[in-house]
Amino acid sequence: MNNVFHTDLEERWKDFSLIEQMANIGAEVGRTINWRKKGNKTMSTNALFRGLELLDFTINDRKNKDSLKEILRVREALVDFFLGDNTYKSSDAIWGKYFYFFNMAARKNH
């Protein structure tokens, strides 16, 4: 992935808690799903790549080292679902439910 969608965000990204980071990633995953349902492949693909870029920022954030295994599995499963063979049998509903709790927790903390 050569495109950089979030220029100058990586340093500021580290100021967000892991919960806030995952909630923002979840928003991009939600956009990916919504655009795909509307049949707009370009917008769906761009939202997915933005989400993956945020996941990469999260992976590179040293404070998340204890959660790295889960974060890497999320990335792997997202790529499998949207770009691969869906080996893990994910669904729109499963991803919505997974990220919902991060969104609720992030809202509660603000």
Beta strands, then each sheet from edge to edge (+ up, - down):
end
